[in-house]
Amino acid sequence: MRIYDFQEYVKARCKELDLSISELARQSNVSRQAMHKIMNDYTASPRLATIVSMAHALKVTPIHLFRNLLNHTELPNYTSDGAKIKGDGSSFIADVTYPDNSNVPVNQTFIKIWQIQNVGDIDWEDRQFICVDVQPIINVDLPEGVKPPPSSLGLKSTATTYPIPFTKSGAIAQIVVELTAPAHPCSVFSYWKMIDAEGEFCFPNLVGLYCHVNVIAI
């Protein structure tokens, strides 16, 4: 067991977040003494529940802490089967802005931010997220006899693609896109996928990122 790799990763992540070990212990719901042992005793073996709690406090996926703890050999990369390149991996962390079912006024331009983690063994370089909305995905209840809404009722992206910052293996990236709500109330999605420098999908068989908002008239 590579507990040393695990400890060094946790210390580095705490430094990135400006998080003290005492605060990490508090957010992980463990005593400072227990956290001190985890971080300094090379024979320590953290409990499963503790690792999950630490991952939440460190804002990373538990799988990444496990892979550091087990030296990347005992746990498979759960995204590898759907990746273009073996060893590549991506995991959703959080909706930083506008979580699912958020309300957005008609015609409003807003910034959608997702947080994802590179959980593979390959650094991400020269990658982008591309909007793959073939047509608006709309959920609207229409009375009998009322015509369907116009095709322009979807979310409109200011740009078709947005760059992904260089992201090392294990690091977290924020994906930022600008969207504009349609002029009519509705519930609407926008769907995004990661592409490489050649314009090919990095994870063709995996679900991408999506924005789901409720457009309202104020």
Backbone bond lengths (Angstrom), bond angles and torsions (degrees), N, CA, C in turn:
res aa  C-N    CA-C-N  psi(-1)  N-CA   C-N-CA  omega(-1)  CA-C   N-CA-C  phi
1 M - - - 1.464 - - 1.523 109.79 -
2 R 1.312 117.86 129.23 1.453 121.40 -177.23 1.526 109.77 -93.83
3 I 1.335 117.51 68.34 1.451 120.97 -179.66 1.517 110.50 -63.52
4 Y 1.345 117.49 -29.43 1.455 120.36 179.78 1.530 110.58 -62.72
5 D 1.339 117.43 -45.76 1.465 121.32 177.69 1.528 110.65 -58.57
6 F 1.307 115.69 -41.81 1.460 121.95 179.49 1.529 110.25 -61.38
7 Q 1.318 117.23 -48.24 1.458 121.21 -178.26 1.525 111.42 -63.15
8 E 1.329 116.41 -43.20 1.464 119.78 -179.61 1.521 111.34 -64.89
9 Y 1.340 116.55 -37.78 1.453 119.71 178.39 1.529 110.46 -64.95
10 V 1.336 117.22 -45.63 1.465 121.18 -179.25 1.526 110.22 -61.82
11 K 1.334 117.78 -42.25 1.466 120.42 179.13 1.523 111.03 -62.92
12 A 1.333 116.70 -42.11 1.459 120.42 -179.96 1.526 111.00 -65.56
13 R 1.335 115.86 -40.24 1.467 119.76 179.96 1.524 110.39 -68.03
14 C 1.323 118.02 -38.37 1.464 121.51 176.54 1.526 110.35 -61.34
15 K 1.323 116.58 -39.48 1.467 120.50 178.87 1.519 110.21 -64.52
16 E 1.336 117.43 -41.13 1.466 121.01 178.81 1.522 111.17 -61.35
17 L 1.331 116.44 -37.69 1.466 121.63 -177.27 1.519 113.06 -91.16
18 D 1.360 117.11 0.52 1.461 121.74 -175.12 1.533 109.93 53.89
19 L 1.325 114.44 47.56 1.461 122.62 -175.12 1.525 109.14 -114.56
20 S 1.311 117.00 123.42 1.464 120.28 177.72 1.527 109.87 -75.62
21 I 1.322 115.94 160.05 1.465 119.92 177.58 1.524 110.55 -64.19
22 S 1.338 116.63 -35.14 1.470 120.02 177.75 1.530 110.63 -64.35
23 E 1.335 116.15 -41.24 1.463 119.26 178.80 1.523 110.81 -69.58
24 L 1.324 116.47 -35.52 1.464 119.80 175.25 1.524 110.12 -60.91
25 A 1.322 116.87 -42.07 1.467 120.84 178.15 1.526 110.70 -61.66
26 R 1.332 115.99 -43.75 1.469 119.48 -179.44 1.523 111.51 -62.85
27 Q 1.347 116.17 -46.52 1.462 119.48 -178.63 1.524 112.24 -70.62
28 S 1.340 117.01 -21.90 1.466 121.16 179.27 1.530 112.34 -91.50
29 N 1.333 115.69 -0.42 1.470 121.75 178.91 1.526 112.51 60.43
30 V 1.336 115.87 40.30 1.469 121.02 173.26 1.515 107.97 -128.65
31 S 1.320 117.41 158.99 1.457 121.15 -179.76 1.520 110.55 -70.74
32 R 1.325 116.35 157.85 1.462 120.39 177.24 1.531 110.84 -62.88
33 Q 1.339 115.88 -34.20 1.461 119.71 178.82 1.527 111.03 -65.12
34 A 1.342 115.73 -42.52 1.466 119.48 179.46 1.519 110.76 -65.65
35 M 1.349 116.98 -41.71 1.456 119.80 178.85 1.523 111.00 -65.83
36 H 1.326 117.61 -38.27 1.464 121.49 177.65 1.529 110.20 -59.91
37 K 1.314 116.71 -40.81 1.464 120.18 179.09 1.523 110.78 -66.31
38 I 1.338 116.41 -42.72 1.464 120.11 179.31 1.521 110.85 -60.29
39 M 1.343 115.87 -39.18 1.452 120.60 -173.15 1.526 114.43 -87.09
40 N 1.327 117.85 -11.59 1.458 119.55 -175.26 1.522 115.08 -128.61
41 D 1.317 117.51 -16.49 1.462 120.56 -179.44 1.531 108.55 -97.74
42 Y 1.334 116.15 111.40 1.469 120.54 -176.18 1.535 112.55 -70.40
43 T 1.320 116.95 -8.20 1.466 119.78 176.82 1.520 111.59 -99.46
44 A 1.331 116.30 0.64 1.463 119.88 -177.23 1.523 111.02 -68.84
45 S 1.326 114.96 151.01 1.465 120.99 177.92 1.524 107.86 -133.58
46 P 1.338 117.94 95.16 1.467 120.82 -176.54 1.520 112.19 -60.60
47 R 1.325 115.80 145.37 1.460 121.06 176.87 1.521 109.65 -71.79
48 L 1.334 114.46 155.81 1.460 120.78 -179.94 1.527 110.93 -57.04
49 A 1.342 116.71 -47.74 1.463 120.09 -178.17 1.522 111.36 -62.50
50 T 1.332 116.99 -33.73 1.463 120.89 179.43 1.525 110.57 -68.08
51 I 1.329 116.65 -41.89 1.468 120.30 179.62 1.530 110.18 -63.08
52 V 1.326 117.05 -41.72 1.467 120.77 179.36 1.529 110.21 -63.20
53 S 1.339 116.89 -43.08 1.461 120.73 179.02 1.518 111.43 -65.77
54 M 1.325 116.83 -39.57 1.462 120.53 178.01 1.528 110.76 -64.70
55 A 1.317 116.90 -39.94 1.457 120.80 179.02 1.526 110.60 -60.72
56 H 1.329 116.00 -41.06 1.463 119.77 178.49 1.521 110.58 -63.22
57 A 1.323 117.04 -43.29 1.463 121.08 179.99 1.524 111.57 -66.79
58 L 1.328 116.71 -34.35 1.461 121.66 -179.01 1.526 112.66 -85.97
59 K 1.336 116.41 -3.41 1.460 123.31 178.51 1.531 111.70 59.81
60 V 1.314 115.01 45.41 1.458 121.80 175.03 1.518 107.82 -132.90
61 T 1.313 117.07 168.25 1.452 120.14 177.62 1.526 109.82 -79.51
62 P 1.337 118.81 142.63 1.463 120.85 178.51 1.524 112.91 -55.45
63 I 1.344 116.89 -33.23 1.463 119.46 -178.32 1.524 111.13 -58.82
64 H 1.339 116.70 -33.53 1.467 118.66 -178.44 1.528 110.97 -70.83
65 L 1.313 117.81 -37.75 1.465 119.71 175.99 1.521 110.39 -65.51
66 F 1.341 116.45 -40.60 1.465 119.75 178.06 1.524 110.83 -61.01
67 R 1.314 116.37 -42.38 1.465 119.68 -177.01 1.525 111.15 -67.12
68 N 1.334 117.19 -34.44 1.460 119.92 174.49 1.529 110.73 -69.01
69 L 1.310 115.95 -38.14 1.457 120.40 -179.34 1.522 111.87 -68.16
70 L 1.336 116.07 -36.98 1.463 120.72 -175.82 1.520 112.64 -102.75
71 N 1.332 115.87 16.73 1.466 120.94 174.78 1.523 112.95 59.62
72 H 1.327 117.42 33.68 1.464 122.94 172.41 1.537 113.40 63.28
73 T 1.324 118.39 22.48 1.461 117.40 -175.29 1.515 113.64 -121.20
74 E 1.323 117.48 -27.39 1.453 118.71 -172.94 1.517 114.14 -96.45
75 L 1.330 116.57 -12.24 1.467 119.81 177.60 1.519 109.64 -120.47
76 P 1.336 118.69 128.96 1.462 120.24 178.39 1.514 110.97 -73.50
77 N 1.308 116.85 154.40 1.455 121.72 172.93 1.525 107.31 -76.89
78 Y 1.333 116.30 113.13 1.455 119.10 -169.27 1.517 113.38 -71.54
79 T 1.338 117.78 -5.99 1.465 119.05 177.33 1.518 112.18 -103.68
80 S 1.327 119.17 -3.03 1.458 120.78 -170.56 1.533 112.92 -65.64
81 D 1.332 117.88 -32.33 1.462 120.20 -178.14 1.524 112.06 -62.94
82 G 1.318 117.70 -27.65 1.452 120.09 -178.39 1.513 113.85 -101.18
83 A 1.346 117.26 8.96 1.455 121.24 -176.37 1.520 112.27 -92.65
84 K 1.327 115.92 150.16 1.463 121.51 175.38 1.523 110.32 -66.97
85 I 1.333 116.59 -40.10 1.459 122.86 -177.52 1.522 109.22 -113.34
86 K 1.305 116.99 131.07 1.452 121.59 179.02 1.523 110.08 -60.37
87 G 1.307 116.13 133.74 1.455 120.91 -179.66 1.508 114.20 94.20
88 D 1.334 117.54 -10.02 1.461 121.35 177.17 1.515 108.58 -80.03
89 G 1.325 117.67 146.84 1.459 119.86 -179.26 1.509 112.66 -161.16
90 S 1.318 115.87 139.93 1.463 121.84 179.55 1.516 109.41 -136.01
91 S 1.328 116.19 143.42 1.460 120.46 179.02 1.525 110.23 -138.12
92 F 1.315 116.00 135.93 1.461 121.75 175.87 1.525 109.29 -72.27
93 I 1.340 116.18 135.85 1.461 121.56 177.59 1.525 111.16 -106.68
94 A 1.344 115.89 -55.44 1.466 117.66 -174.40 1.524 111.36 -165.08
95 D 1.337 114.82 157.18 1.459 122.25 165.61 1.524 106.40 -86.46
96 V 1.319 117.57 108.51 1.462 120.58 -179.51 1.525 110.17 -73.02
97 T 1.312 116.61 -39.31 1.463 121.51 176.31 1.529 109.32 -129.77
98 Y 1.297 116.52 152.63 1.462 124.14 175.50 1.539 112.54 48.60
99 P 1.329 116.61 68.31 1.469 118.77 174.01 1.519 110.94 -63.22
100 D 1.329 116.16 167.82 1.464 120.69 -177.40 1.530 111.42 -50.08
101 N 1.340 114.54 139.35 1.463 123.59 177.30 1.532 113.73 71.67
102 S 1.336 116.70 17.97 1.464 119.20 173.70 1.531 109.36 -67.52
103 N 1.326 116.44 150.73 1.456 121.61 177.71 1.526 110.21 -92.30
104 V 1.318 115.68 134.64 1.462 122.30 178.65 1.527 108.17 -132.30
105 P 1.332 119.40 130.23 1.470 120.46 178.22 1.531 111.77 -65.42
106 V 1.301 116.48 153.41 1.471 121.32 177.59 1.524 109.35 -57.28
107 N 1.329 115.09 142.56 1.473 123.67 176.35 1.532 114.35 67.21
108 Q 1.317 117.59 6.18 1.462 118.32 -178.18 1.532 111.68 -81.36
109 T 1.324 116.01 135.37 1.461 121.76 171.92 1.524 108.25 -91.86
110 F 1.318 116.22 132.85 1.472 119.84 -176.33 1.522 110.13 -142.36
111 I 1.320 115.43 161.93 1.462 122.65 -179.42 1.529 109.67 -104.92
112 K 1.317 115.25 118.16 1.463 121.58 176.26 1.529 108.47 -98.57
113 I 1.338 115.57 129.35 1.468 120.72 179.43 1.524 109.18 -127.08
114 W 1.334 115.13 126.79 1.461 121.69 171.30 1.528 108.75 -109.22
115 Q 1.307 116.27 153.58 1.464 121.33 173.15 1.524 108.09 -117.20
116 I 1.330 116.31 124.83 1.456 121.43 179.68 1.526 109.26 -129.07
117 Q 1.326 116.08 162.87 1.464 120.78 179.99 1.519 110.60 -124.80
118 N 1.309 115.73 139.97 1.458 122.04 172.87 1.526 107.26 -81.72
119 V 1.325 116.66 100.75 1.467 121.15 -177.41 1.528 111.61 -101.03
120 G 1.323 116.68 11.02 1.459 120.66 177.59 1.516 111.73 -97.07
121 D 1.305 115.33 -168.42 1.462 121.69 -179.28 1.529 111.92 -103.01
122 I 1.326 117.97 6.04 1.460 122.80 -174.90 1.526 109.82 -115.94
123 D 1.337 116.54 129.60 1.464 120.14 175.31 1.523 109.70 -68.51
124 W 1.322 116.51 144.39 1.462 121.15 177.97 1.529 109.10 -92.68
125 E 1.314 116.02 121.47 1.454 121.65 179.13 1.524 109.15 -138.97
126 D 1.331 115.97 138.12 1.468 122.20 179.49 1.533 111.76 56.39
127 R 1.310 115.95 44.29 1.461 120.67 177.26 1.524 110.49 -112.12
128 Q 1.315 115.23 159.10 1.455 121.43 -179.79 1.531 109.76 -141.86
129 F 1.314 114.92 164.29 1.458 120.52 166.09 1.518 107.45 -106.89
130 I 1.324 115.02 133.05 1.461 120.93 -179.03 1.526 109.67 -116.65
131 C 1.332 115.61 140.11 1.457 120.77 176.47 1.524 108.83 -74.32
132 V 1.317 116.64 126.41 1.467 120.68 -178.25 1.524 111.16 -116.56
133 D 1.328 115.86 30.29 1.461 120.10 175.67 1.518 109.10 -72.06
134 V 1.327 117.25 106.76 1.465 120.53 175.62 1.514 109.36 -71.38
135 Q 1.308 115.72 -41.94 1.454 122.03 174.68 1.513 106.48 -154.10
136 P 1.313 118.39 158.09 1.455 120.54 -178.43 1.531 111.88 -57.65
137 I 1.321 115.67 138.03 1.464 121.57 174.90 1.518 106.05 -100.11
138 I 1.325 116.58 106.78 1.463 120.91 -168.65 1.530 111.01 -123.34
139 N 1.312 115.47 137.58 1.464 121.16 173.64 1.526 108.26 -117.32
140 V 1.306 117.16 103.02 1.460 122.02 -178.60 1.526 108.79 -134.71
141 D 1.332 116.74 129.86 1.459 121.04 175.78 1.529 108.73 -86.76
142 L 1.329 116.05 117.32 1.461 120.60 -177.08 1.527 110.47 -111.20
143 P 1.323 117.45 133.77 1.471 120.06 175.09 1.523 109.85 -63.79
144 E 1.296 115.73 156.87 1.459 120.56 179.98 1.525 109.85 -59.92
145 G 1.326 115.36 133.53 1.455 120.87 178.95 1.516 114.63 91.19
146 V 1.336 116.69 -9.69 1.468 119.77 179.91 1.520 109.15 -87.29
147 K 1.334 117.11 133.90 1.453 121.74 -178.41 1.527 110.69 -69.79
148 P 1.336 117.11 150.60 1.474 120.17 176.29 1.521 110.85 -60.60
149 P 1.326 117.15 155.95 1.465 120.37 179.81 1.526 110.80 -68.69
150 P 1.320 118.11 161.56 1.466 121.28 -179.34 1.522 111.30 -66.98
151 S 1.335 114.79 157.89 1.465 119.45 -177.77 1.515 112.48 -66.47
152 S 1.349 117.19 -16.29 1.463 121.28 179.44 1.525 112.71 -79.36
153 L 1.335 116.30 11.49 1.452 119.95 -174.88 1.531 112.80 -80.02
154 G 1.317 119.37 -2.85 1.456 121.22 -178.25 1.518 112.65 -81.45
155 L 1.346 114.93 170.99 1.455 119.95 172.33 1.531 108.89 -68.56
156 K 1.322 116.24 136.09 1.457 120.72 179.58 1.523 108.89 -106.07
157 S 1.337 115.70 124.31 1.461 120.72 178.81 1.527 109.67 -87.56
158 T 1.333 116.17 135.16 1.460 120.45 178.56 1.527 111.37 -62.39
159 A 1.339 116.42 -35.18 1.463 122.26 176.62 1.523 108.83 -132.44
160 T 1.323 116.38 151.94 1.471 120.29 179.95 1.519 111.53 -75.21
161 T 1.333 116.88 -32.83 1.468 121.48 179.74 1.517 110.06 -129.19
162 Y 1.339 115.02 152.03 1.458 122.23 175.10 1.524 108.65 -134.56
163 P 1.332 117.62 135.78 1.465 120.29 -175.49 1.524 112.94 -72.18
164 I 1.333 114.54 149.85 1.457 122.20 172.32 1.524 107.03 -100.63
165 P 1.320 119.17 126.75 1.467 119.01 178.35 1.521 110.75 -62.12
166 F 1.331 116.63 152.87 1.461 120.10 176.73 1.526 108.19 -52.08
167 T 1.328 116.41 126.89 1.464 121.60 -173.67 1.518 109.71 -131.84
168 K 1.316 116.53 112.97 1.461 120.58 179.36 1.522 110.54 -72.51
169 S 1.315 115.88 160.64 1.457 120.94 175.72 1.524 109.55 -55.83
170 G 1.330 115.55 128.63 1.458 120.85 -179.08 1.503 114.88 91.74
171 A 1.336 117.51 -15.06 1.460 120.84 -176.91 1.528 111.47 -84.15
172 I 1.320 115.16 165.25 1.461 122.63 -178.97 1.523 109.18 -110.90
173 A 1.317 116.58 140.14 1.458 122.03 179.47 1.521 109.92 -125.59
174 Q 1.317 115.40 149.57 1.452 121.19 173.40 1.527 108.84 -106.76
175 I 1.321 114.90 129.98 1.460 121.93 179.52 1.519 107.64 -103.94
176 V 1.329 115.95 119.99 1.467 121.50 -173.74 1.525 109.46 -117.54
177 V 1.337 116.63 124.32 1.460 121.33 175.92 1.525 109.19 -132.03
178 E 1.317 115.67 153.39 1.461 121.20 178.06 1.525 109.13 -109.85
179 L 1.315 115.61 127.55 1.460 121.86 -176.83 1.525 109.87 -128.10
180 T 1.331 115.59 154.82 1.457 121.33 175.62 1.516 109.42 -125.60
181 A 1.337 115.82 130.64 1.457 121.18 -179.67 1.529 110.41 -73.50
182 P 1.328 117.10 152.01 1.476 120.33 177.90 1.525 111.76 -70.89
183 A 1.313 114.86 176.02 1.466 120.93 -174.61 1.525 112.67 -86.73
184 H 1.344 117.02 -0.84 1.463 120.44 -176.96 1.527 110.00 -127.41
185 P 1.336 117.94 144.25 1.466 120.61 178.14 1.529 111.53 -61.16
186 C 1.317 116.89 138.60 1.463 121.96 179.09 1.526 108.51 -174.65
187 S 1.323 115.27 175.73 1.464 122.19 170.94 1.516 106.64 -113.16
188 V 1.332 118.18 123.17 1.458 120.34 -167.59 1.525 111.84 -140.35
189 F 1.342 114.87 151.38 1.460 122.75 179.65 1.529 110.13 -117.71
190 S 1.337 115.18 155.75 1.459 121.64 165.28 1.526 106.55 -135.53
191 Y 1.335 116.97 135.41 1.463 122.81 -169.72 1.521 110.09 -118.20
192 W 1.351 116.89 137.06 1.460 122.79 -173.87 1.518 111.14 -134.35
193 K 1.337 116.08 143.64 1.464 121.79 178.81 1.533 109.98 -132.26
194 M 1.342 115.22 150.96 1.462 120.74 178.64 1.525 110.50 -82.64
195 I 1.350 115.93 135.46 1.462 121.30 175.70 1.531 109.22 -125.96
196 D 1.341 115.67 157.64 1.457 120.55 179.84 1.528 110.51 -96.61
197 A 1.333 116.30 -171.62 1.467 120.99 -177.00 1.522 112.26 -63.16
198 E 1.345 117.37 -23.89 1.470 121.59 178.36 1.515 112.58 -86.96
199 G 1.328 117.06 -0.48 1.452 120.73 -179.23 1.514 113.98 80.90
200 E 1.340 117.97 13.55 1.463 122.30 179.73 1.523 110.03 -97.35
201 F 1.338 115.50 147.74 1.460 119.88 179.88 1.529 110.45 -64.38
202 C 1.329 116.00 130.37 1.467 120.86 178.08 1.521 111.17 -73.33
203 F 1.328 116.76 -33.17 1.467 122.21 -178.89 1.523 108.70 -132.16
204 P 1.327 116.74 72.34 1.472 120.44 -173.18 1.517 114.03 -62.76
205 N 1.328 117.62 -27.41 1.471 120.31 -175.06 1.521 113.02 -103.23
206 L 1.326 116.45 13.07 1.460 120.28 179.81 1.516 110.85 -117.80
207 V 1.319 115.53 155.44 1.460 121.58 177.76 1.533 108.95 -69.05
208 G 1.320 116.92 138.34 1.456 121.08 178.70 1.519 111.79 -89.07
209 L 1.315 115.83 -152.35 1.460 122.10 176.70 1.521 109.14 -100.07
210 Y 1.325 116.38 148.06 1.459 118.40 176.71 1.524 110.30 -142.45
211 C 1.302 114.26 153.27 1.462 122.58 175.40 1.524 107.91 -113.93
212 H 1.312 116.25 126.97 1.468 121.76 -179.71 1.518 108.14 -126.56
213 V 1.328 116.92 113.13 1.452 121.26 -179.98 1.521 110.60 -130.71
214 N 1.320 114.69 158.54 1.450 122.23 174.10 1.531 108.24 -103.24
215 V 1.318 116.12 117.22 1.469 120.44 -179.24 1.513 108.08 -88.03
216 I 1.339 115.18 126.57 1.460 119.76 -174.01 1.524 110.52 -125.34
217 A 1.341 116.11 152.68 1.462 122.05 174.72 1.525 108.30 -96.49
218 I 1.307 115.55 129.23 1.468 119.54 -178.50 1.532 109.48 -106.19
